[in-house]
Amino acid sequence: MTTLRLLGRASAFAAVFLTLACGDSGPSTPIDLGPDPDSPECRLSGNICTIIGNGRPGLGEDGVEPLAVRLYLPQDVSFGPDGAPYILDWNNHRVRTVTDGAVQTVVGTGELGDASDGLALEVSLNHPTHVSFNADGLMLLSAWHNSKLCMIDLETGSFETIAGTGAREFGGDGGPALEALFDLPVAADYDSQGRIWIMDQANQRIRRINVDGTIETVLGPQEELPRWPRGFGGDGGPAIDAMINLPVSQSASPGGKLHVGPDDTVYFADSGNHRIRAILSDGTVTTLAGSGPDEYDPDFKGGYAGDGGPATSALLKRPTDIAIGPDGTLYIADTDNHCVRQVTSDGIISTAAGTCVQRGYGGDADVATSALLDRPYGVEVDADGFLYIADTHNHRIRRVVP
């Protein structure tokens, strides 16, 4: 069983006192930590509960229980081979986990930096967005604003760049991945052959590192110009002819995360086109969820509609992440609709968590579809079907019981 179990608090421990900001010398303010994640209400099928984060943004100390820790715009949560959760504490420039009932940092100092090679706890990152793991248990980190991919050995603590020079451009196809140029690589994942698929966000491309260490573009333009070639199209044809639309520029928000399924289907969020798409095993592209204009329309803002009907007729609003459950259900972080949607194997879409269109915080220890979320950027599902949500603007990680 890989389900995350968090050590509960004593029943009398109802609140902790935390300062309003790091280094704040003002009076402490009590924080209600909410229900214990191991309580019966939080173990009831269909219910949602917060499992990590107290909702106060800031750089929290390690060594505290998960519900008492501060996160700052967490982007995602992934699970390692040992079943431990790894949280992309985005605006704290760290990767963190839960060990023996306490939160610990495994990558990053909390300071902004250039992701130089060295020791994982001594490196300074710039807004990491995603981690995945290879067959040997090594962590692959998407160092987003660093425009690099890095490998971490959690046993030795080593941190090494494996792709990207750090320059934010496009280039390097056909050569070694270490000499490649990325622009906001937001996510990377392994296929069954050990190849690494990369969403090169601002370059509007999906790229792949082959087993010989060379890199190539798989989806999107192969030529270097123009920069940021956003568009839409290519369904039913080869991926190399398809186009996508993801956020660009220094002020861009993360978008377009990808996930490689067990059959090597590459699922990805085409965030600016408000769709979930996939590269199938035959190399063609298809849309799995979301609808809109047949041609690229920069003024199309997405929307919310379609629950109970075909996913390809539904409206999404800037979806950012996807996850695949053990039963094949596709989960979508429908970010600007403030909810998580799900597509079952029959192609029907519904809401899995959140009250779509309404943003806020609330609903723990109750039915997930009555809860309030605030711009969730990440979703993950464990082997037991528990759904984990990076409730980004609530600065929390939340869990839905299957």
Steps between C-alpha positions, in 0.01 A plus 500: 500500500636840403231715659658785693441466871566805712553460870201648680505762771382459854129586504561793731747655259251721314723789394856616479639849519697622205623847419343688213819495292855373523684717745184685606541629854130574545256300710439138413166406345327166562440278200232232495671200344170339407410132519758229554566330163472163673160576655197294387358800313820534299495129416144496370463424130456816293612737776780754479748611767814710519805285568788749467512875558340747739387741229737781597746573217863521601821310554415257776748315712573133452433249773140601568192290444347522152192701595709762680751568222498803276505446125513774238302435182566124482496395135473125518535184703655175378573168664838332513564127466474470878154659502621825658345825373721764340360853500610765250508795741521736206546847647724362773724351227508161670392139470369365830372171634343347810719268707396347833211742529705815438568714194859504373671672207682268258602751230570872525612759752194721466710768332466597134788366291635348180469128583875434488617142542592388850308375801122507488465677835754766400366586156288809440213457254272734310138381518508121452178359354511121470677181603485144371706190573685251282523124544801542731314736733689812390302824504465703180433866580359759261688812609256731325643851514850349487410344162671175600420140582688366800554156652503446877617191685307520825731247667827683431352849473668569165346756262602498133377677188416253222345733241508870421762771531283740700458741208135563414490438126425216259768283346715192515285243323707211370775561753567410864227599744751685719552748216129547429316826555163509677259775593306407814506117495196445720487120526685187394416131525642161399353252256546122516821522296662745740463796265416837656208701363516873575241775473712797388231747600593838353653337194158342431652158442516151642854370479658165579836385628580165343694221668819609321476842671400698192198729494236555233169683454203263485210748494513851361723687257849362443646829379635754750286798393265661576532503875195393697312355199158458660210347310248218486455210265626164389246259647497177306842564351862448606610679815775688321232690305290590806501835680426597860443816700673544836589804714817689402731777630666562835164562669341181363332257735576128470293317240500193283614225735527155346475142621608177327247223555577131550442435128735789408215732403623853570222703662539876516310813596470739206430774751448803274277302265303376802528135407660175611675326213718194449765353274386145431720195449484545121640853533178684420340770713144504631286708736364315804317781681400856433362679197521832324573657162631267230781746431729695729318790664707703748179660631341168599502490882342160564215453746309249707240263359435142405489288815309181432575507128786418264830645620581626150189722510577646842654837577816529712679813615879492491554142612853451627559139604371148448525168680385147418332288766554124536164440327596722206301805612657825378515778761539862392613799704249744348696787647300811419172321567632428852415131487620156396314326220506130415449307177404136533585227250172559314605859425252668735617800703394600851637691797719310747577780748414863550200715418589599145516875424495586874837565661571491871592262777273268691328166513751278676357182652207519258414402144777611262261644242364742762847627594661823384840509328708794381685452171621141537809449283581137573330162531632153577343160567664225701479127439196472727304765312537783753496835320748766614455865407750784514250767610750760395353832605377348826861391568391148585510140379160332523387140462179340372410146609392267216 
